[in-house]
Amino acid sequence: MQQLFPENEIGLTESWYKGKVSCIEVSVYYKALPLVFPQHGKGMKHTRLIQLEDWQQRIIEAYPLEFFRGLYHSDGSRFINKVKEYEYPRYQFTNNSADIIRLFTDTCDRLKLHWTAKSHPRSVGGAYDIFISRRADVAFLDQYIGPKS
């Protein structure tokens, strides 16, 4: 943020849970911020259109792994799935916005990651879970994404 807005003060607020920082809220005031992040707006993100501008789309096409990492760190998890006596690691991404889910799955496709989807029809806004479970895909993500910090 400081590189984007070198003249502005950047605010950082840490939230703690069980003795560890669990969230860092980053804030900045800039009157033209809607031009930099045009999909930002009033209300909940799953109730409004999330559409990237051409320049944003070019960036995520050029850097899909970095975009995946950002999405994963905001709304994803890696866990051990247990089915009877069998256990295996898998990645999960959950969001209520169909547009954000599409951005995530398009990025998975760009990275040639196999994914499956599960919807939650009774949830508010219709949340979706995207799972990446294939051994080779999980190994790839473990190498390039790693655990959340």
C-alpha positions as CSV (number, residue, x, y, z in Angstrom):
1,M,0.0,0.0,0.0
2,Q,2.9,2.3,0.8
3,Q,4.3,1.8,-2.7
4,L,0.9,2.6,-4.3
5,F,0.4,5.7,-2.1
6,P,3.8,7.0,-1.0
7,E,2.4,10.3,0.2
8,N,-0.3,8.8,2.3
9,E,-0.3,7.4,5.8
10,I,-1.1,3.7,5.9
11,G,-3.0,2.5,9.0
12,L,-2.4,-1.0,10.4
13,T,-4.6,-2.5,13.1
14,E,-3.9,-5.9,14.5
15,S,-6.5,-8.3,15.9
16,W,-5.3,-11.0,18.3
17,Y,-6.7,-14.4,18.9
18,K,-5.2,-16.9,21.4
19,G,-2.0,-14.9,21.7
20,K,-1.4,-14.6,18.0
21,V,-2.2,-11.9,15.4
22,S,-5.2,-13.3,13.5
23,C,-6.0,-10.4,11.3
24,I,-4.3,-7.1,10.1
25,E,-6.6,-4.4,8.9
26,V,-4.9,-2.1,6.4
27,S,-6.4,1.4,5.8
28,V,-5.6,4.4,3.7
29,Y,-7.4,7.5,2.7
30,Y,-7.2,8.6,-0.9
31,K,-10.0,10.5,-2.6
32,A,-9.5,8.6,-5.9
33,L,-9.5,5.1,-4.3
34,P,-12.5,4.0,-6.3
35,L,-10.5,4.5,-9.5
36,V,-7.7,2.2,-8.2
37,F,-10.2,-0.4,-6.9
38,P,-13.3,0.1,-9.0
39,Q,-15.0,-3.1,-7.7
40,H,-15.0,-1.6,-4.2
41,G,-18.4,-0.2,-3.2
42,K,-21.1,0.2,-0.6
43,G,-22.7,-2.9,0.8
44,M,-21.7,-6.5,1.0
45,K,-19.4,-7.8,-1.8
46,H,-21.7,-10.7,-2.6
47,T,-24.6,-8.4,-3.4
48,R,-22.8,-6.3,-6.0
49,L,-21.0,-6.9,-9.3
50,I,-17.4,-7.7,-8.9
51,Q,-15.9,-7.1,-12.4
52,L,-12.2,-6.5,-13.1
53,E,-11.1,-3.7,-15.3
54,D,-9.0,-4.7,-18.3
55,W,-5.8,-3.5,-16.6
56,Q,-6.6,-5.7,-13.6
57,Q,-7.4,-8.7,-15.7
58,R,-4.1,-8.4,-17.5
59,I,-2.3,-8.4,-14.2
60,I,-4.0,-11.5,-12.8
61,E,-3.4,-13.3,-16.2
62,A,0.3,-12.4,-15.9
63,Y,0.5,-13.4,-12.2
64,P,-2.0,-16.1,-11.6
65,L,-0.1,-17.7,-8.7
66,E,0.2,-14.5,-6.9
67,F,-3.5,-13.8,-7.4
68,F,-4.3,-17.3,-6.2
69,R,-2.2,-16.7,-3.1
70,G,-4.1,-13.5,-2.3
71,L,-7.5,-15.2,-2.6
72,Y,-6.3,-18.2,-0.6
73,H,-5.0,-16.0,2.2
74,S,-8.2,-14.0,2.4
75,D,-10.9,-16.7,2.1
76,G,-9.1,-20.1,1.9
77,S,-7.7,-22.8,4.1
78,R,-5.6,-26.0,3.9
79,F,-6.6,-28.8,6.1
80,I,-6.5,-32.6,6.5
81,N,-9.6,-34.3,5.2
82,K,-10.5,-37.5,7.0
83,V,-12.7,-40.1,5.4
84,K,-12.9,-43.2,7.7
85,E,-9.3,-44.3,8.2
86,Y,-7.9,-42.4,5.2
87,E,-6.5,-38.8,5.6
88,Y,-5.3,-36.5,2.9
89,P,-4.6,-32.7,2.6
90,R,-6.8,-30.4,0.6
91,Y,-7.2,-26.8,-0.1
92,Q,-10.5,-25.0,0.3
93,F,-11.8,-21.6,-0.8
94,T,-15.2,-20.3,0.4
95,N,-17.0,-17.2,-0.7
96,N,-20.6,-16.0,-1.1
97,S,-19.9,-14.0,-4.2
98,A,-20.4,-15.9,-7.5
99,D,-18.1,-13.3,-9.2
100,I,-15.3,-14.0,-6.7
101,I,-15.8,-17.7,-7.0
102,R,-15.5,-17.3,-10.8
103,L,-12.3,-15.4,-10.4
104,F,-10.9,-18.1,-8.2
105,T,-11.9,-21.0,-10.5
106,D,-10.7,-19.2,-13.6
107,T,-7.3,-18.8,-11.8
108,C,-7.3,-22.5,-10.9
109,D,-8.0,-23.3,-14.5
110,R,-5.2,-21.0,-15.6
111,L,-2.8,-22.8,-13.2
112,K,-4.2,-26.2,-14.4
113,L,-5.5,-27.1,-11.0
114,H,-8.4,-29.5,-10.7
115,W,-11.2,-28.3,-8.5
116,T,-14.6,-29.4,-7.3
117,A,-17.4,-27.2,-6.0
118,K,-20.0,-27.6,-3.3
119,S,-22.8,-25.1,-2.8
120,H,-24.6,-24.3,0.5
121,P,-28.2,-23.7,-0.7
122,R,-29.5,-22.7,2.8
123,S,-26.7,-20.2,3.5
124,V,-27.3,-16.5,3.2
125,G,-26.2,-15.4,-0.2
126,G,-25.5,-19.0,-1.3
127,A,-21.9,-19.7,-0.2
128,Y,-19.7,-21.9,-2.3
129,D,-16.8,-24.1,-1.3
130,I,-14.1,-24.9,-3.9
131,F,-11.9,-27.8,-3.1
132,I,-8.5,-28.7,-4.6
133,S,-7.8,-32.3,-3.5
134,R,-5.7,-34.1,-6.1
135,R,-2.3,-35.1,-4.7
136,A,-0.2,-33.4,-7.5
137,D,-2.2,-30.2,-7.2
138,V,-1.9,-30.1,-3.4
139,A,1.8,-30.7,-3.7
140,F,2.2,-27.9,-6.2
141,L,0.3,-25.5,-3.9
142,D,2.3,-26.6,-0.9
143,Q,5.5,-25.8,-2.8
144,Y,4.4,-22.4,-4.1
145,I,1.7,-21.2,-1.7
146,G,2.5,-22.9,1.6
147,P,0.7,-22.4,4.9
148,K,-1.1,-19.2,5.9
149,S,1.1,-17.0,8.0
